[in-house]
Amino acid sequence: MTIKKGDKVKILAGKDKGKTGKVLQIFPSRGKVSVEGLNLLIKHMRPRKQGEKGQRIEFPAPMAISNLVLICPKCSKPSRVGYKTVKSEKTGKKKKYRVCKKCKQTIE
């Protein structure tokens, strides 16, 4: 996945097009992401007990990952994400890094 929890993203399509927010949750099996304060839906809750009032609960609904683009923390621009693998000299293990396609800096 190119987007991880805590990343800042910009919405490319939908009712909140052009807005930015922080990723709260990722659903990799469904290819969806929940973004803080965006794509809000309202759920109407019935009263459970007598004398209690019903409620309207707003929550951020998951949206398709294809409708989002990562905002690079270094250059603060929306950009595509590439990958770079680097072999550690000490241990000899390979580590995979995300790379901004605009400024060529590693993300995270």
C-alpha positions in Angstrom: 0.0 0.0 0.0 1.3 3.4 -0.9 -0.7 5.1 1.9 -0.2 4.4 5.6 -2.0 5.3 8.8 -1.1 8.9 9.9 -0.2 10.1 6.3 -1.6 13.4 5.0 -3.7 12.9 1.9 -5.6 14.9 -0.7 -8.9 13.8 -2.1 -9.1 13.6 -5.9 -12.7 12.7 -6.5 -16.0 12.7 -4.7 -18.0 15.2 -2.6 -14.9 16.4 -0.7 -12.7 16.8 -3.8 -9.6 19.0 -3.1 -9.7 18.7 0.7 -6.9 17.3 2.7 -6.9 15.2 5.9 -5.1 12.6 8.0 -5.5 8.9 7.5 -7.2 7.3 10.5 -7.7 3.7 9.3 -6.8 1.5 6.4 -8.7 -1.5 5.1 -6.2 -3.3 2.8 -8.4 -6.2 1.9 -11.1 -3.8 0.6 -8.7 -1.2 -0.8 -10.3 1.5 1.3 -9.1 4.3 3.6 -10.8 6.3 6.3 -9.8 10.0 6.4 -10.3 12.3 9.4 -13.2 14.7 9.0 -13.8 13.9 5.4 -16.5 11.8 3.6 -18.7 12.1 6.6 -21.9 10.0 6.7 -24.8 10.4 9.2 -26.2 7.4 10.9 -29.5 7.7 12.7 -29.7 5.8 15.9 -33.0 4.7 17.4 -33.6 5.2 21.1 -32.9 2.1 23.1 -34.8 2.8 26.3 -38.1 4.5 26.8 -37.7 8.3 27.4 -34.4 8.3 25.6 -33.9 10.4 22.5 -32.7 9.2 19.1 -29.3 10.4 17.8 -27.6 11.4 14.6 -24.0 10.1 14.6 -21.5 11.5 12.1 -18.6 9.3 11.2 -15.9 9.2 8.4 -16.8 6.5 5.9 -14.1 4.5 4.2 -13.3 5.7 0.6 -11.4 4.1 -2.3 -7.7 4.4 -2.1 -7.7 5.3 -5.8 -9.4 8.6 -5.0 -6.5 9.8 -2.8 -3.0 11.0 -3.3 -0.3 11.3 -0.7 1.0 14.7 0.3 4.8 14.5 0.6 5.9 15.7 4.1 9.1 17.1 2.7 7.9 19.2 -0.3 4.2 19.5 0.9 3.0 18.7 -2.6 0.6 15.9 -3.7 2.7 13.3 -5.5 2.8 9.7 -6.6 4.8 7.2 -4.5 7.6 5.1 -5.7 9.7 2.5 -3.8 13.4 2.1 -3.2 15.1 -1.0 -1.7 18.3 -0.4 0.3 20.5 -3.2 1.5 21.9 -2.7 5.0 25.7 -2.9 5.2 25.7 -4.2 8.8 23.0 -6.9 8.7 22.8 -7.5 4.9 18.9 -7.2 5.0 17.0 -5.3 2.4 14.6 -2.5 3.6 11.9 -1.0 1.4 11.3 2.8 1.5 8.6 4.9 0.0 9.9 7.7 -2.3 8.2 10.9 -3.4 8.2 11.1 -7.2 8.5 14.9 -7.2 11.3 15.7 -4.8 12.9 12.2 -4.8 13.1 12.2 -0.9 12.3 9.1 1.2 9.0 9.3 3.1 9.0 8.4 6.7 
